[in-house]
Amino acid sequence: MNVMEDKIRAAFAQTAAEIPAQGVPPLRLPTGRRSGRRAAFGGRTGWHQFAPLAAAAAVAAVVAGSLAVAGAIHAPKPRAGPTGGQRGPFAGVPPFYIALEGKIHNPSVVQPQSAVIRATATGAVLGTVTPPRPYRTFELVRPAGDNHTFLLVAGQWEVTHRQRGTFVGTGPPKFFLLHIGPDGRTPRLTPLLTPHEPANAEISDAALSPDSSKLAVALRGGNGGGPGPEIQIFTLATGSERGWTWPGGGPITNNAGGNGEVLSWTADGRTLAFQQWVAGNNIDLRLLDTATPGGSLRAASRLVLQWPGDGATWHYVHGKISNVIFGFSAIITPDGARIVAATVSATKHPLSSELAFTEFSAATGKAVAVLGRWRLPGLYPGQVQDVLWTSSSGSTLIVLAHKPGVPTREPRSINAAGYGVEFGVLTPKGFTPLPGAPHPGPLSWPVW
């Protein structure tokens, strides 16, 4: 880990919890073990944790089912929906999103989470989905990319205090598919089967393909997380599985302080982008051709970008040579042409840094566009920024970005900038905050 990531982790230490997850739509799958290390769905699942708030999940029970869960949907009285023509900066942006929120609107309070559906343009609550019994919290939400289908992972809730830390035991995870109507209401929650993983597996992330026909699961690997990283693709209609492994390779993860996505699909469901820690505190972004037979992850994927460690130099935008601290988690545009990431560049002599949302060619890895540049003379960045959603071409983004204004010095560091962050829509014309969006914090980042 590098110095900046340590600062970010420290900033979120009181409340941070990364509980990546996986899930699949309703289907019938074989239940017997297959040859090799992987098996069909059902069994034990491992979870990788970056923060002290979360605890490892235990044995995952296999519960097949495709009936909607009753009594878990809570909708307010009908009023104007999120559709009907989004205008201005919200034109072309999905009309609603899901965020995990507690009853107390304070990210520093450890509490169970429900899935809250909100209108993008107004922040109005369109509905709330609570975990059906015996589950008490949702640990993760992931979009399929169609703005109507989402993945939810539920768990138990047992808080313990030991060794000057707070730990939440979530028990066996349970996976659900949430489908939402075009008005952001009429949600339908469906229990799903649980993928089987080895007992010591650390699941870094999971992602449904845009048509919800395939499920990608990333096993972190490396750094004590197994012999090496692995990506599995499950075809949901048949239950078939293919896997790509990288013995001795670095762990699959991102550099977003326990938030953001590690995996992202193109719209055609063929290419999967993933991020990987490698030697020297670098992060590589690679593209996996999921149409290839299972086998070597290294051979089946192509390196597109690399975020160097603190000491490396890099040719930044417009040929400027800077010391890049890192890029936060990155996603591929649905058309597969660009990689979009929140980036940080810095020089040491004189000290100066710049936050930006940079778009790179997926074919060449070269920067092709920059949005939302923010210079910090004499300072390092003191907060994360990230990309949460991108239009097909990358011309419109939904991001986590700094609040406007002149940055101050972060109280705990003479070299870091102090500023707040907020969610909003970013276009070439500027940044527009999302009204009523949740306060940025662990497990509360919206998904579209």
Residue pairs with C-beta under 8 A, 6 or more apart in sequence:
1 9
1 281
2 281
2 309
2 310
2 325
2 326
3 310
3 325
4 310
4 325
4 326
4 344
4 380
4 381
5 255
5 257
5 326
7 382
7 413
7 416
8 257
8 383
8 384
9 16
9 50
9 51
9 257
9 258
11 257
11 382
11 383
12 51
12 257
12 258
12 441
12 442
13 51
13 52
14 108
15 53
15 107
15 108
15 110
15 441
15 442
16 50
16 51
16 53
16 257
16 258
16 442
17 49
17 51
17 53
17 54
17 168
17 258
17 442
17 443
18 48
18 49
18 50
18 51
18 54
18 258
18 259
18 442
19 47
19 49
19 54
19 57
19 139
19 140
19 153
19 155
19 170
19 443
20 47
20 48
20 140
20 203
20 204
20 205
20 206
20 262
21 47
21 139
21 140
21 142
21 151
21 153
21 173
21 175
21 203
21 206
22 45
22 151
22 153
22 175
22 195
22 203
22 205
22 206
22 215
22 217
23 142
23 151
23 152
23 153
23 175
23 176
23 177
23 192
23 194
23 195
23 206
23 208
23 215
24 41
24 175
24 177
24 192
24 193
24 195
24 208
24 215
24 234
24 236
25 177
25 190
25 192
25 208
25 212
25 236
26 65
26 66
26 177
26 190
26 191
26 192
26 193
27 66
27 193
27 236
27 237
27 239
28 64
28 239
29 40
29 41
29 64
29 193
29 239
30 40
30 239
31 40
31 41
31 42
31 62
32 40
33 39
33 40
34 40
37 198
38 196
38 197
38 232
38 241
38 243
39 196
40 196
40 239
40 241
41 62
41 193
41 194
41 195
41 196
41 234
41 239
42 60
42 61
42 62
42 193
42 194
42 196
43 59
43 60
43 62
43 194
43 196
43 197
44 58
44 59
44 60
44 196
44 197
44 198
44 199
44 201
45 57
45 59
45 60
45 172
45 173
45 194
45 195
45 196
45 197
45 201
45 203
46 56
46 57
46 197
46 198
46 199
46 200
46 201
46 202
46 203
47 54
47 56
47 57
47 173
47 202
47 203
48 202
48 203
48 204
48 220
48 225
48 253
49 55
49 56
50 257
50 258
51 258
51 442
52 165
52 166
52 167
53 110
53 165
53 166
53 167
53 168
53 442
54 167
54 168
54 170
55 160
55 167
55 168
55 169
55 170
57 155
57 170
57 171
57 172
57 173
58 171
58 172
59 172
60 172
60 173
60 174
60 194
60 196
61 172
61 174
61 194
62 193
62 194
63 174
63 191
63 193
63 194
64 193
65 190
65 191
65 192
66 190
66 191
67 190
67 191
68 188
68 189
68 190
69 132
69 176
69 189
69 190
69 191
71 132
72 129
72 130
72 131
72 132
72 189
73 127
73 128
73 129
73 187
73 189
74 127
74 128
74 129
74 130
75 126
75 127
75 128
75 185
75 187
76 125
76 126
76 127
78 185
79 124
81 95
81 119
81 126
81 183
81 184
81 185
82 95
82 96
82 119
82 120
82 121
82 122
82 124
82 126
82 183
82 184
83 95
83 182
83 183
83 184
86 92
86 93
86 95
86 120
86 121
88 432
89 425
89 427
89 429
89 430
89 432
90 120
90 121
90 425
90 432
92 391
92 396
93 120
93 121
93 389
93 396
93 398
93 425
93 448
94 120
94 147
94 389
94 448
95 119
95 120
95 121
95 147
95 184
96 117
96 118
96 119
96 120
96 126
96 147
96 180
96 184
97 117
97 118
97 120
97 446
97 447
97 448
98 115
98 116
98 117
98 118
98 141
98 143
98 150
98 178
98 446
98 447
99 115
99 116
99 118
99 141
99 437
99 438
99 444
99 445
99 446
99 447
100 113
100 114
100 115
100 116
100 138
100 139
100 140
100 141
100 443
100 444
101 113
101 114
101 116
101 438
101 444
102 109
102 111
102 112
102 113
102 114
103 111
103 114
104 111
105 438
105 439
106 439
107 438
107 439
107 440
107 441
107 442
107 444
108 441
110 159
110 166
110 168
112 131
112 136
112 137
112 157
113 137
113 138
113 139
113 443
113 444
114 128
114 129
114 130
114 131
114 138
115 128
115 129
115 130
115 138
115 141
115 150
115 152
115 178
116 125
116 127
116 128
116 129
116 438
117 125
117 126
117 127
117 128
117 129
117 180
117 184
117 185
117 187
118 124
118 125
118 126
118 436
118 437
118 446
119 126
119 184
120 434
120 448
121 435
122 435
122 436
123 434
123 435
123 436
123 437
124 436
126 183
126 184
126 185
127 180
127 184
127 185
127 187
129 138
129 152
129 178
129 187
129 189
131 137
131 138
131 154
131 155
131 174
132 154
132 189
134 156
135 154
135 155
135 156
135 174
136 154
136 155
136 156
136 157
137 154
137 155
137 156
137 157
137 170
138 152
138 153
138 154
138 155
139 153
139 154
139 155
139 170
139 173
139 443
140 151
140 152
140 153
140 443
141 150
141 151
141 152
141 153
141 447
142 150
142 151
142 205
142 206
142 207
142 208
142 261
142 447
143 149
143 150
143 151
143 208
143 447
143 448
144 150
144 151
144 208
144 209
144 210
144 211
144 212
145 208
145 209
145 210
145 265
145 267
145 334
146 210
146 211
146 212
147 448
148 179
148 180
148 181
148 182
149 177
149 178
149 179
149 180
149 208
149 212
150 177
150 178
150 179
150 180
150 447
151 175
151 176
151 177
151 178
151 206
151 208
152 175
152 176
152 177
152 178
152 189
153 173
153 174
153 175
153 176
154 173
154 174
154 175
154 176
155 170
155 171
155 172
155 173
155 174
156 169
156 170
156 171
156 172
157 168
157 169
157 170
158 168
158 169
158 170
158 171
159 166
159 167
159 168
159 169
160 166
160 167
160 169
161 167
173 194
174 191
174 194
175 191
175 192
175 193
175 194
176 189
176 190
176 191
176 192
177 189
177 190
177 192
177 212
178 187
178 188
178 189
178 190
179 187
179 188
179 190
180 186
180 187
180 188
181 187
195 215
195 217
195 232
195 234
197 203
197 217
197 219
198 226
200 225
200 226
201 219
201 225
201 226
202 219
202 220
202 221
202 225
202 226
202 251
203 217
203 218
203 219
203 220
204 218
204 219
204 220
204 229
204 251
204 252
204 253
204 262
205 217
205 218
205 252
205 261
205 262
205 263
206 215
206 216
206 217
206 218
206 263
207 215
207 216
207 261
207 263
207 264
207 265
207 272
208 214
208 215
208 216
208 265
209 215
209 216
209 265
209 269
210 265
210 267
210 269
210 334
211 269
212 236
213 235
213 236
213 237
213 269
214 233
214 234
214 235
214 236
214 269
214 290
215 233
215 234
215 236
216 231
216 232
216 233
216 234
216 263
216 265
216 272
216 290
217 231
217 232
217 234
218 229
218 230
218 231
218 252
218 262
218 263
218 274
219 225
219 226
219 229
219 230
219 231
219 232
219 252
220 226
220 229
220 251
220 252
220 253
221 227
221 228
221 229
221 230
221 246
221 249
221 250
221 251
221 252
222 228
222 229
222 249
222 250
222 251
222 277
223 250
223 251
223 277
225 251
227 247
227 248
228 245
228 246
228 247
228 248
228 249
229 245
229 246
229 249
229 250
229 251
229 252
229 276
229 297
230 243
230 244
230 245
230 246
230 297
231 243
231 244
231 252
231 272
231 274
231 288
231 297
232 241
232 242
232 243
233 241
233 242
233 243
233 272
233 290
234 240
234 241
235 241
242 290
242 293
242 294
243 294
244 288
244 294
244 295
244 296
244 297
244 300
244 301
245 295
245 296
245 297
246 296
246 297
246 298
249 276
249 278
249 297
249 298
250 276
250 277
250 278
250 279
250 284
251 276
251 277
252 262
252 274
252 275
252 276
252 277
253 262
253 275
253 276
253 277
254 260
254 261
254 262
254 275
254 283
254 328
254 329
254 330
255 275
255 283
255 307
255 326
255 327
255 328
255 329
256 328
256 329
256 384
256 386
257 384
258 442
259 329
259 384
259 386
259 442
259 445
260 328
260 329
260 386
260 387
260 388
260 445
261 329
261 331
262 274
262 275
262 329
263 272
263 273
263 274
264 272
264 273
264 330
264 331
264 332
265 271
265 272
265 273
265 332
266 272
266 273
266 332
266 333
266 334
266 335
266 336
267 334
267 335
267 336
267 392
268 336
269 290
270 289
270 290
270 291
271 287
271 288
271 289
271 290
271 332
271 336
272 287
272 288
272 290
273 285
273 286
273 287
273 288
273 304
273 330
273 331
273 332
273 339
274 285
274 286
274 288
274 301
275 283
275 284
275 285
275 286
275 329
275 330
276 283
276 284
276 285
276 286
277 283
278 284
278 306
280 308
280 309
280 312
281 309
281 310
282 306
282 307
282 308
282 309
282 312
283 306
283 307
283 326
283 327
284 303
284 305
284 306
284 307
285 303
285 304
285 305
285 306
285 307
285 330
285 339
285 341
286 301
286 302
286 303
286 304
287 301
287 302
287 304
287 332
287 362
288 297
288 300
288 301
289 300
289 301
289 302
292 300
303 365
304 339
304 360
304 362
304 365
305 327
305 330
305 339
305 341
305 360
305 365
307 324
307 326
307 327
308 314
308 324
308 326
309 326
310 323
310 325
311 323
312 323
312 324
313 321
313 322
313 323
314 321
314 322
314 323
314 324
314 345
315 321
316 322
316 324
316 345
316 367
317 345
317 356
317 358
317 367
317 370
320 345
322 345
322 346
322 347
322 354
323 345
323 346
323 347
323 348
324 343
324 344
324 345
324 346
325 344
325 345
325 346
325 353
325 380
325 381
326 344
327 341
327 342
327 343
327 344
327 358
328 341
328 342
328 343
328 344
328 384
328 385
328 386
328 387
329 341
329 342
329 386
329 387
330 339
330 340
330 341
330 387
331 339
331 340
331 341
331 387
331 390
332 338
332 339
332 340
332 362
333 339
333 340
333 362
333 390
333 391
333 392
333 393
333 394
334 390
334 391
334 392
335 392
335 393
336 362
337 361
337 362
337 363
337 393
337 394
338 359
338 360
338 361
338 362
338 368
338 369
338 390
338 393
338 394
339 359
339 360
339 361
339 362
339 365
340 357
340 358
340 359
340 360
340 387
340 390
340 394
340 397
341 357
341 358
341 360
341 387
342 355
342 356
342 357
342 358
342 384
342 385
342 386
342 387
342 399
342 400
342 401
343 355
343 356
343 357
343 358
344 353
344 354
344 355
344 381
345 353
345 354
345 356
346 352
346 353
346 354
346 380
347 353
350 378
351 378
351 379
351 380
351 415
352 375
352 376
352 377
352 378
352 379
353 375
353 376
353 379
353 380
353 381
353 417
354 373
354 374
354 375
354 376
355 372
355 373
355 374
355 376
355 381
355 385
355 401
355 402
356 370
356 371
356 372
356 373
356 374
357 370
357 371
357 372
357 385
357 387
357 397
357 399
357 401
357 426
358 367
358 369
358 370
358 371
359 367
359 368
359 369
359 370
359 371
359 394
360 366
360 367
360 368
361 368
369 394
371 397
371 426
371 427
371 428
372 399
372 401
372 426
372 431
374 402
376 407
376 417
379 407
379 409
379 415
379 416
379 417
380 413
380 415
380 416
380 417
381 416
381 417
382 407
382 410
382 413
382 416
382 417
382 418
382 419
383 402
383 417
383 419
383 420
383 421
384 400
384 421
385 399
385 400
385 401
385 402
385 421
386 399
386 400
386 445
387 397
387 398
387 399
388 398
388 399
388 400
388 423
388 445
388 446
388 447
388 448
389 397
389 398
389 447
389 448
390 396
390 397
390 398
391 397
395 427
395 428
396 425
396 426
396 427
397 425
397 426
397 427
398 423
398 424
398 425
398 426
398 434
398 446
398 448
399 423
399 424
399 425
399 426
399 431
400 421
400 422
400 423
400 440
400 445
401 421
401 422
401 423
401 424
401 426
401 431
402 419
402 420
402 421
403 419
403 420
403 421
403 422
404 431
405 419
407 417
407 418
407 419
408 417
408 418
408 419
409 416
409 417
409 418
410 416
410 417
410 418
411 418
421 440
422 433
422 434
422 437
422 440
423 433
423 434
423 437
423 438
423 440
423 445
423 446
424 431
424 432
424 433
424 434
424 437
425 431
425 432
425 434
426 432
434 446
437 446
438 444
438 446
